[in-house]
Amino acid sequence: MNMAMVQGLSMPEKVQIINAFALSKALYVAAVVPPPADMMERIVKRMFNFLWSKSTEWVARTTLYLPLERGGLGLVNVEYKIAAMYLVHLRWYMRADNNSKWKGFASY
């Protein structure tokens, strides 16, 4: 995205772009292949560089992850989101009506 276009955007608009476009691509790939830790760090770094236009971060990242009702901007925590995606699969393996051979292994 052109830097001149980015400078004119408000913080909520930048968060929308990150959540809707940038993270959706990362989450799509992460659904198949777990990203290594260094890649996660690069994704988060680029996310916040875009959000703050490479300047000083004036608000704590944990605050930005909060929903709007609690004073945040609703920015998706990509690390938590990926962990949650994998937990959904684990929940499916542990279901009572699942007769998969993996169920015995997972409950061990």
C-alpha positions as CSV (number, residue, x, y, z in Angstrom):
1,M,0.0,0.0,0.0
2,N,1.2,3.5,-0.8
3,M,2.6,5.3,2.2
4,A,0.8,8.5,1.2
5,M,-2.5,6.6,1.4
6,V,-1.6,5.0,4.7
7,Q,-0.8,8.4,6.4
8,G,-4.3,9.6,5.7
9,L,-6.0,6.6,7.4
10,S,-7.2,6.7,10.9
11,M,-6.2,4.0,13.4
12,P,-9.6,2.2,13.2
13,E,-9.3,2.1,9.4
14,K,-5.8,0.7,9.6
15,V,-7.1,-2.0,12.1
16,Q,-9.8,-2.9,9.6
17,I,-7.3,-3.3,6.8
18,I,-5.0,-5.5,9.0
19,N,-7.9,-7.7,10.3
20,A,-9.7,-8.1,7.0
21,F,-6.9,-8.3,4.5
22,A,-3.4,-8.9,6.0
23,L,-4.3,-11.4,8.7
24,S,-6.8,-13.3,6.6
25,K,-3.9,-14.4,4.3
26,A,-1.7,-15.3,7.2
27,L,-4.5,-17.3,8.9
28,Y,-5.4,-19.1,5.7
29,V,-1.8,-20.4,5.4
30,A,-1.6,-21.1,9.1
31,A,-4.7,-23.3,9.0
32,V,-2.6,-25.8,7.0
33,V,1.0,-25.2,8.2
34,P,1.8,-23.9,11.6
35,P,4.0,-20.9,11.2
36,P,7.4,-20.9,12.9
37,A,8.0,-18.5,15.8
38,D,10.3,-16.1,13.8
39,M,7.6,-15.8,11.1
40,M,5.0,-14.9,13.8
41,E,7.4,-12.2,15.0
42,R,7.7,-10.8,11.5
43,I,4.0,-10.8,11.0
44,V,3.3,-9.0,14.3
45,K,6.2,-6.5,13.6
46,R,4.9,-5.6,10.1
47,M,1.4,-5.4,11.5
48,F,2.4,-2.8,14.1
49,N,4.7,-1.0,11.7
50,F,1.8,-0.5,9.4
51,L,-0.5,0.5,12.2
52,W,1.9,3.2,13.6
53,S,3.4,4.2,10.3
54,K,6.8,3.0,11.6
55,S,6.8,5.6,14.4
56,T,6.7,5.2,18.2
57,E,4.0,3.0,19.6
58,W,2.0,5.3,21.9
59,V,-0.4,2.7,23.2
60,A,0.4,-0.8,24.6
61,R,-0.2,-3.6,22.2
62,T,-2.3,-5.4,24.7
63,T,-4.7,-2.4,24.8
64,L,-5.0,-2.4,21.0
65,Y,-6.1,-6.1,21.1
66,L,-9.0,-5.2,23.4
67,P,-12.5,-4.8,22.0
68,L,-13.9,-1.3,21.3
69,E,-16.2,-1.6,24.4
70,R,-13.1,-2.0,26.6
71,G,-11.1,0.8,25.2
72,G,-9.1,-1.1,22.5
73,L,-9.3,-1.1,18.7
74,G,-10.3,-4.7,18.2
75,L,-7.1,-5.7,16.6
76,V,-6.8,-9.5,16.1
77,N,-4.1,-11.1,18.2
78,V,-2.7,-13.4,15.4
79,E,-0.9,-15.7,17.8
80,Y,-4.1,-16.4,19.9
81,K,-6.2,-16.7,16.8
82,I,-3.9,-19.4,15.3
83,A,-3.8,-21.2,18.7
84,A,-7.6,-21.1,18.8
85,M,-7.8,-22.6,15.3
86,Y,-5.8,-25.6,16.4
87,L,-7.8,-26.1,19.6
88,V,-10.9,-26.4,17.5
89,H,-9.4,-29.4,15.8
90,L,-8.4,-30.9,19.1
91,R,-11.9,-30.4,20.4
92,W,-13.2,-32.3,17.4
93,Y,-10.8,-35.2,18.1
94,M,-12.0,-35.4,21.7
95,R,-15.7,-35.4,20.9
96,A,-17.6,-38.4,22.4
97,D,-19.1,-39.5,19.0
98,N,-15.7,-39.4,17.3
99,N,-14.5,-43.0,16.9
100,S,-11.2,-42.1,15.5
101,K,-8.1,-44.0,16.5
102,W,-6.5,-40.6,17.4
103,K,-9.0,-40.2,20.3
104,G,-7.2,-42.7,22.5
105,F,-3.9,-41.1,21.7
106,A,-5.2,-37.5,22.4
107,S,-6.8,-38.5,25.7
108,Y,-3.6,-40.2,26.9
